[in-house]
Every structure is written in structure tokens, then in C-alpha cells.
Amino acid sequence: MRHAGLAALLAAAMAAGAEAQLPRAISPRLARAALQPDTDVVVWVVARPTADLDRLAATVRSMGGRVRHVSRFVHAVSAVLSGNGIVALARERDVERIQPVGRFVRGPEPGAGRGADARARRAPTAATPDTLYGAGSWVVRQLNVQALHELGLRGAGVRIAMLDAGFDTGHPLMAGARIVAQRDFVYGDSVVRDEAGEAAGEMTHGTQTWSLIAANAPGRLFGLAPEAEFLLAKTEFGPTETRIEEDHWVAAVEWAESLGVDIISSSLGYLTFDDGSRYAFTDLNGDVAVTTVAADSAARRGTLVVVAVGNDGPQLRTLGTPADADSALAVGATDSLGRVAGFSSRGPTADNRIKPELVAPGVAVPVAAADGGVALASGTSFSTPLVAGLAALVQGARPGRPALALRQGLIDASSFSFTPDSARGYGVPDGLRAYAFPTGLRPLGPTDSALATLLLTFGWDAGEKPAGVGADTFRLKVGADSALAELILDTTLTASSVTLPVAPRPGTRLFWRVTARSPLGVAESTAVRGPFVVPPWVTLLTLNSPRGHSIRDSLPVLVWQSPAVATPPGPFAYDVAVYPGSRGPSQAVAAARGLADTTFRPALPLERNLPYRWQVVAHLGARDSVIVTSPGTFVVLDESAPPATLLFQNFPNPFPNPALGVATTCIWFDVAEEGRIQLDVFDLRGRLVRRLAPAAGVPAVLAPGRYGRPPGDAPGTCDARFAWDGRDDDGAYVRPGVYLYRLTAPRFRDSRRVVFMGAP
């Protein structure tokens, strides 16, 4: 026993080592098969994007493989290969990966009780049966389909492909159904009914799902789109659940596409493999399973692909493939009260997308029974064709338009379109809403949260209306809060855009929503959009740094800009003023009023060595105005030799000034003759607080000149050597209060007061 156990461990270790050496292109699920040279395996050989599929198929044949199907949708070859062939093929440069073909796992459809056989339950006879829908009247009411039937819609002109395990094309409840093509991908012929030599009862499930669209027996069972054209594809072999059903499904999708299908309805799912392995949840990201890739490929070609999400709920992350496809509609199940069924699988996908997108009746739904009567069935298998049939009614009213646009329209027309979750998706679709607004109600603008204009145009698109349906009316609400309680605009109109007739104040946060009402009596609404932030009415473009500017031109050109604005209330009119930094606009030294232009130049030269600010007042109409002031000062530097020694008032004063982003104060002084200078800060008791000069970088003897200004063309208005930051000579902040700074120079001494507000 010890030797046997040791041998087993050694064998396992050797197998693990061999698996580790396999080419990376081989799926881990194929590792064991690849190590068995004489074992034939059905696989998908996924090609690199640039590879030629015909050449890849020839390579498969040259390695002894049998090609089953070449899929342009998946960009792959389905083949039967030996273990040796898999290893050799994985080393080809055209091969991206090799993965096993999955098998269909439907399991027993849930009945009224979980796991019950739905096919054994007979539909009850109602005391007062509906003359058209019979026992299925609650189904059409939940989907609001009866309103579409009353408009005469029956799905005429729409081509629907049904993919399942077979169909009873002679069933009396579907008498008269227009079948334009049928194909059996399991047995390789053109008959989808059970035939002699085939397993009995395979067509039951497919017949049930088909009947929800195609039945035309008023008072007993009436399908949602009985006048549609049908393509029937048998892709599943139910009794043995062989591993090639994924292959059949992909082939059927491509076959249906070649025949001009509009909608594909498939109540099938693929998750496990013959060896007991399964797609991991991380694989359910819309990019791995071949059926998922094929579904997305069909959707990109304009087909609406409707698939069942599965019956493995109520836990989250229980969906299968191809329900994880990005562009497919995955459908869950509800009961007669609209509640999500416990068995209905939940999302989200591995990449955290909402799944299912929709839910529809799937508990005790009347379907065609094998004996020609009506039975009750439960499962997402039956929710799926109901959504496909509803989509066909809407598509029939807009011939020639891509069915893919219906996907968003159906989502928008659902009961929880603004608050989806992983159990119900976006909710139960409303047939009449989807018909009235077949592509939903799409907001067009504004789009950027930071607005660049005051010319605010709110636009939307309600799509092309069905023939014979009048124009929609729209109610637009624009407010300053997300609840739209503080309204700026509330208007009703028939146009699909509105330009805001008022100019909100700068920084206002705008929210908006539009509601469309159809003459059919249903409404569609966008979600509240926003916030959109109103831009400044004026932005200063010159002399606008908080650090200040030093300039040499005493006649500076002041420039600003404003966003575009509607007229009325525009255009803008401007007042501009230039004034000393220690005073206010009322003491302006240069000013103009009522300008239409966005530039200003003083008429007379500005005094040098004096800090200035400038201000623009923007007016919209007679009442609304906004004032914008330069955040820092600017100074016209005097580069001539000073005629006298002077000490200027510090700025800003008091300091620091958080509003300007300034933590220090500038001290300017002029020296008329060379000599020793000293610049000190004292408290009011005369005690020395800080010596600014002489100091590091400042010699004791200064030549004649103007000091405190930035050197050369450096930005700002201050030389950092002569700026005080409120610290003493030890580097500690002094207490808030009034201090004195004093300049001592040859034949000169002067002091001025400075107010320190405290450490910033």
C-alpha cells in the first residue's frame, strides 16, 4: 500500500510537470486530454485576429484533425483533434488559443415548485377565459402587449430565429405559422421535428418556447408575434447532452444571419464540460465563451440576440453563457405579480456589467403541450421568447431599421430603467412604451460637466416615430438641484431642443430632465442629468496671477474673455477700472463703461512703483452683473535711478491673505546713494523681531537702486529677500498683531506699520 501510494504521488507529480510544459495557447481544461495522444477531443481553435481561417482549417487537416465548422463570427475553427494534434497545433503562429467545446446544461425547468417537471402541469380552465389570450392574459398584461395587438401589430415582416432542441412544426396551436427555413444541426438534415430513429420528446422544449411567439389559437393560446417569419434551428441533443452543442449553436447563428434574421431567441445556456469542469466565473466577461463571442458578432451585424440568463438563482453570479455577451439581451423570470422568480439566475458578469438586462413572465406560463393542448411551464426559457416576441412587434413597425437599436429601447421602456440591479436588471419592458419610443429617449446635450458656454442648448432624440403616430410633446425641466425643486426653466414644447433664455450665475450647478409624451398615452423620460457647472462670465487673461506682476509698460493692455451667450439676455457689456491696490474701484485712475470689446488700455500712463489692481464688471441685461477682480497686484517698474531714499508701505497689508493665496508681505524701498542699510522688524515695545537686511544674500552695503521688486523679468511683485513671512529670527511665527518695519540708510530712517494675522 505504501509503494502504491508513493507511485500514485509520483505519477501525479509527473503529470503536473508535463501539464506545466504544455504551450500556453492550450486551455487548462484541455491539459489532460492534450497529454493523451490517442484521445480525440472536440475543440475550438481560436485564430489570431490577422490569421486566415481557411489556411488554419487546412493546417488542422494536415495534422490529422477533422474540421467540423469554420466560424467567421468567432474567428475560429471547430475540429476533432487528438492530444498530439492539439499540442502541435498550439505551436502554430496563427493560433491564439485552443479550448474545449462546451455542452448544453438546461436541467429540469422549474415548475411551481423548484425542480418540478413543468411539462406535466396542465393549464387550468378559467371561469371566464379571455377570448383572445385564454389563460395567458396575465402574461400580455404584464408586458403591456395587448395595446400593440389592438393596434393591429402581429410581427409581420420580422424574421425570428429560434434555437433549441427541436420543434413540432405540425403542432395545431401553431397552425399557419410561416416557417421560411429549418435546419437540424444535430442530425444534419432539414427536419427539426422528432423523426424515426431519433430520441423521442426532444422537440418538447423548443415547441414550448416557440409557441409563446407563434401560437395562433384565440381563446386558448395566442403568441406575441404570430405573423412573424420563423427560422427554426435544432442545435441540442437532449438525452446525452453531448459536448458539441456550442458548435451547433454558433453554426446556427451564422446560418440565421445568412438568411437575414432580425431577432434570435435562444433559451439555451452553456457552462460545463464532459470532464465535469465548467466555465469559471472569471470567464463570464463577454470575451471567452464561443457562443458569447458569436452572439456579440451577430449583434454587431444588426441582430437583436435574446437569451435566457439561466435557472440557477437566487444567488448572485449564477448566470451562464452566452448570457454574459455584451450586446445580447439576457432575460430573467418573474411571477404573475411581477416579482423576480427565486430560480432566475443573477448577475453581474465577471467584468461587473448588469445582467440580466430584462425580466419577463416565467412562472407557470401557458405554453403548447406535447398532446396539442396547453400546459404551464416555468423557467427563464419562457421569459426569453416573450421578450423576443415583444421586440418583433416593435420591429415590425419600423421595417428596414437595424434591430440592434431595439436593445436600448427595450431597456429604456422597462420598469426600473433608472435603478437596475443584478436580479431584475432594468425590469419588465412595457410593450407600448417600447413601440412609441423604439430607441428610447436619448439626451444629446449638454454633455461636459464643466460647461464652456452660456449658450446652453438642451437637446434630445426620441427616435423615428411609427407610421401613423403623431408627434410627441416634451416637458423640459432645468433646475439648480438634483430633485429639480429649484427650477430655472419648466417648459412644454414639440421641438427636440431648447436654448436656455436666462444666464445662470457663474458656478451654478444645473440639472435637467426631459419627459416625452406620446399620443398613444405613454411617456418616456430621461434620468436627471447633471450637475453641469456654469462657467465664469469673465476670465481675466492678462495681469491675473495671484503672485502679482511686474511690468515695464505704463500703458498695459488688459484683456479678458467671456463665454458665448444667447441673445437675449446677451450680449455682454463691460465696465473696467484700474485702481491702486490699497484703495478701491471708486478711486480708479483709469476706467471705461459700457464696453462691447474685451480689451482696455488706459488713456494716460500709470504711475510707476505703485501696486494696482484691475476689475471688470460684466452686465447681461439691465439687472444681472458679475464682478471679477485681478487676484494679485501689478506694478509698473521704474528702472531709473531713484532721486531719493524712500520706504514704501508693505503689501498685502494685513497678511497673510488666503483669498489671494499669499503667505508673505512685500517690502519695497529705494536707495538714492550707496551706503550701509538695515531693514528690521520690531514689535510695538521696540524689541527686534526679525532682521531682513543685511542677511544671507543681502550685503550690508547696497548700491543706489530700487529694492524689493523681482529681479529682471521674474514674475510677481516681490523679491523674496525683502519679504516677511511672519517669523522671527529663530524661525518661529510671531503672535498676531501690529508690528513696525524700519529702514535705516545714509541720512535716512523711516518706519511703517504692518499687521500680521497669524500663522497661515
Secondary structure, DSSP 8 states (H G I E B T S, - for coil): -HHHHHHHHHHHHHHHHHHHTS-TTB-GGGHHHHT-TT-EEEEEEEE-TT--HHHHHHHHHHTT-EEEEEETTTTEEEEEEEHHHHHHHHTSTTEEEEEE--EE-------SSTT--GGG-B----SS-BTTTBTTHHHHHHHT-HHHHHTT---TT-EEEEEES---TT-GGGTT-EEEEEEETTTTBS--S--TTS-TTTHHHHHHHHHHHH-EETTTEE-S-TTSEEEEEE---TTTT-TTHHHHHHHHHHHHHHTT-SEEEE---EEE-TTS-B--GGGTTTTSSHHHHHHHHHHHTT-EEEEE--S--SSSS---BSTT-TTSEEEEEE-TTS-B-TTS-----TT-----SEEEE-SSEEEE-TTSSEEEE-SHHHHHHHHHHHHHHHHHTSTTS-TTHHHHHHHHTBTTTTS-BTTTBT--B-HHHHHHSTT--EEEE---SB---B--EEEEE-----TT----EEEEEEESSTT--SEEEEEEESSSEEE-SS---TT-EEEEEEEEE-TTS-EEE---EEEEE---S-EE-SS--TT-EEES-SS--EEEE---B-TTT---EEEEEEEETTS-GGG-SEEEEEE-SSEE--SS---TT--EEEEEEEEETTTEEEEEE-SS-EEE---S--SS-EE---BSSSB-BGGGTB-SEE--EEESS-EE-EEEEE-TT--EEEEEESBTTB-SEE-SEEESS-STT-SSS--GGGEE-SB-TTS-B--SEEEEEEEEETTEEEEEEEEE----
